[in-house]
């Protein structure tokens, strides 16, 4: 059983930055494709970014390209999401997940004020 714990969310003004972290335990982190998702009130949960096992390949939703960066540290079993130039529409609960294994963290709230 894999456990994922997100941290780093909070309240920030538009144009600001936050760095989310997701620490994994209980599995073989270095063999998992990892992803960040978000869910805004009244909306579906959507993928924000994914990262390959090695970290060499990444994918971003169009809405965050050029502003967000996903990375991982396999030695620390942690995946990160650096979020820059935040916009009010980035407000959501952010979740990390193991892709294809349906393991999810509890989520961390990100609120961007205008």
PyMOL commands that set and color helices and strands:
alter all, ss='L'
color gray80, all
select helices_A, chain A and resi 29-31+88-90
alter helices_A, ss='H'
color red, helices_A
select strands_A, chain A and resi 3-7+10-13+18-25+34-39+46-51+58-60+68-73+78-83+92-98+103-104+108-113
alter strands_A, ss='S'
color yellow, strands_A
deselect
rebuild
show_as cartoon
